[in-house]
Amino acid sequence: MNKIYIDPQVKEISDLLIKNCKNENIEYFPIDRFFIEENGYLEKILSTNYLEFLLYNLEKVNPTYTVQLFVCLPEIWKKVSYEDMIILLENFTNSFSFYSFLEFTYKYLEIDLFDEIVYNKNIEKKFKRDCLTFFLNTLDSLYLEEYDYLEFKENLFGITIEQLRLLQFKFEENDKFKKAKSKNELYKRLSILQV
């Protein structure tokens, strides 16, 4: 397992960003691309180690905020490889990190990483069970719905659906990633997975 150590600069930028989001008038709460750019955070975020930034925000921040933050930062996800995702998964220390990560990657990137969790010997069984139980009960959270498309159409995140599609295409081209399944197929799959 490759241990990720978080640089103090990553913590400082991430903590300051969330603190300022709470204190400012955000157009699309809890975070949007406009706020990130207008307040000079984009350059700061992109200057950090992207894996450290992703891990810190997955581990330390509210899941709703984290998923929306990741939608606003396609530049970071352009850098992420299959191996990077495995490293991230192996560094999570709480179930909510898995939930946020899977929600973002399944819903927005349209990739299925459940096998990478369930069959990974470096991930605790408790987290595997938690993920299966949680997503069997909240399956809809893994799929873009009409209102999600509306958010992109109205440019509420500051990211367009075209930018998202380009990002999805990057992962689709990589044979290591499995494409997200339909709700029915995923439900059946999660129902039979054993930990």
C-alpha positions in Angstrom: 0.0 0.0 0.0 1.2 3.5 -0.9 0.6 5.8 2.1 -0.3 9.4 1.2 1.0 12.0 3.6 -0.8 15.4 3.4 1.4 18.4 3.0 0.5 21.3 5.4 -0.1 23.6 2.4 -2.9 21.2 1.2 -4.5 21.4 4.6 -4.2 25.1 4.7 -5.7 25.8 1.3 -8.5 23.2 1.8 -9.4 24.5 5.2 -9.3 28.1 4.1 -11.5 27.4 1.1 -14.2 25.7 3.1 -14.1 28.3 5.8 -14.4 31.1 3.3 -17.3 29.3 1.5 -19.2 29.3 4.8 -18.6 33.0 5.3 -19.2 34.3 1.8 -22.2 34.6 -0.4 -21.8 31.6 -2.7 -23.9 31.6 -5.9 -24.4 27.8 -5.7 -24.0 26.6 -2.2 -21.9 24.9 -0.9 -19.3 25.6 -3.5 -19.1 26.6 -7.2 -16.4 27.2 -9.8 -17.1 30.9 -9.8 -16.1 31.2 -6.1 -13.0 29.1 -6.6 -11.8 31.3 -9.5 -12.9 34.7 -8.3 -11.1 34.2 -5.0 -7.8 32.9 -6.4 -8.2 29.3 -5.2 -7.9 27.5 -8.5 -4.2 28.3 -9.0 -3.5 27.4 -5.3 -5.3 24.1 -5.6 -3.6 23.2 -8.9 -0.2 23.9 -7.4 -0.7 21.2 -4.7 -0.3 17.5 -5.1 -3.6 16.4 -6.5 -3.8 13.1 -4.6 -3.1 14.8 -1.3 -5.8 17.4 -2.1 -8.3 14.7 -3.1 -7.6 12.6 0.0 -7.7 15.5 2.4 -11.0 16.7 1.1 -12.5 13.2 1.1 -11.4 12.5 4.6 -12.0 15.8 6.4 -14.9 17.5 4.8 -18.7 17.2 4.4 -19.6 14.7 1.6 -22.0 17.1 -0.1 -19.4 19.8 -0.3 -16.6 17.4 -1.4 -18.6 15.9 -4.3 -19.6 19.4 -5.5 -16.1 20.6 -5.1 -14.8 17.8 -7.3 -17.4 18.6 -10.0 -15.9 22.1 -10.1 -12.3 20.9 -10.6 -12.1 18.8 -13.8 -8.4 19.8 -14.1 -7.6 17.6 -11.1 -9.5 14.6 -12.4 -7.8 14.9 -15.8 -4.6 14.0 -13.9 -6.0 11.0 -12.0 -5.1 7.5 -13.2 -6.5 4.1 -12.4 -3.6 3.5 -10.1 -4.2 6.8 -8.4 -7.7 5.8 -7.6 -6.6 2.5 -6.0 -4.1 4.5 -3.9 -6.8 6.8 -2.7 -9.1 4.0 -1.8 -6.4 2.3 0.2 -5.8 5.5 2.2 -9.4 6.1 3.3 -9.9 5.9 7.1 -13.7 6.3 7.3 -16.8 5.1 5.4 -17.8 8.6 4.4 -14.7 8.9 2.3 -15.7 5.8 0.3 -19.3 7.1 0.0 -18.2 10.5 -1.4 -15.6 9.0 -3.7 -18.0 6.4 -5.1 -20.8 8.9 -5.5 -18.5 11.2 -7.5 -16.8 8.6 -9.6 -20.0 6.6 -10.4 -22.4 9.5 -10.9 -20.2 12.1 -12.6 -17.3 10.1 -14.2 -19.6 7.1 -14.9 -17.1 4.5 -13.7 -17.7 1.5 -11.5 -15.1 1.0 -8.7 -17.0 -1.4 -6.5 -14.9 -4.4 -7.4 -11.7 -2.4 -6.6 -13.0 -1.9 -3.1 -14.5 -5.3 -2.5 -11.6 -7.4 -3.8 -8.8 -5.1 -2.5 -7.0 -6.8 0.4 -5.7 -3.5 1.7 -9.2 -2.2 2.5 -10.8 -3.2 5.8 -13.9 -5.5 5.6 -15.9 -3.1 7.7 -15.6 -0.4 4.9 -16.5 -2.9 2.2 -19.6 -3.9 4.1 -20.5 -0.3 4.8 -20.3 0.6 1.2 -22.4 -2.3 0.0 -25.1 -1.6 2.6 -25.1 2.1 2.1 -25.4 2.0 -1.7 -27.9 -0.8 -1.8 -30.1 1.7 0.2 -29.2 4.9 -1.7 -28.7 3.6 -5.2 -30.3 6.7 -6.8 -27.5 8.9 -5.5 -25.2 7.2 -8.0 -27.0 8.5 -11.1 -27.5 11.8 -12.7 -31.1 12.8 -12.6 -33.0 15.4 -14.6 -32.3 18.1 -12.0 -28.5 17.3 -12.2 -28.6 17.9 -15.9 -30.4 21.2 -15.3 -27.6 22.3 -12.9 -25.1 21.8 -15.8 -27.5 23.4 -18.4 -27.9 26.5 -16.2 -24.2 26.5 -15.5 -24.8 26.6 -11.7 -21.5 24.8 -10.9 -19.5 26.9 -13.3 -18.8 23.7 -15.3 -20.7 22.7 -18.4 -22.0 19.3 -19.4 -19.5 19.3 -22.2 -16.6 19.6 -19.8 -18.1 16.7 -17.8 -18.5 14.6 -21.0 -14.8 15.2 -21.9 -13.8 14.0 -18.5 -16.1 10.9 -18.8 -14.5 10.2 -22.2 -11.0 10.2 -20.6 -12.0 7.4 -18.2 -14.1 5.6 -20.8 -11.0 5.3 -23.1 -9.0 3.5 -20.3 -9.7 -0.2 -20.4 -8.9 -0.5 -16.6 -12.1 1.3 -15.7 -15.4 -0.4 -15.8 -18.4 1.6 -17.1 -21.1 2.4 -14.7 -24.0 -0.1 -14.8 -27.8 0.6 -15.0 -29.6 0.9 -11.7 -31.1 -2.6 -12.1 -27.7 -4.2 -13.0 -25.9 -2.5 -10.2 -28.6 -3.5 -7.6 -28.2 -7.1 -8.7 -24.4 -6.9 -8.6 -24.3 -5.3 -5.1 -26.9 -7.8 -3.8 -24.7 -10.7 -4.6 -21.2 -9.3 -3.7 -19.8 -11.0 -0.6 -17.3 -9.5 1.8 
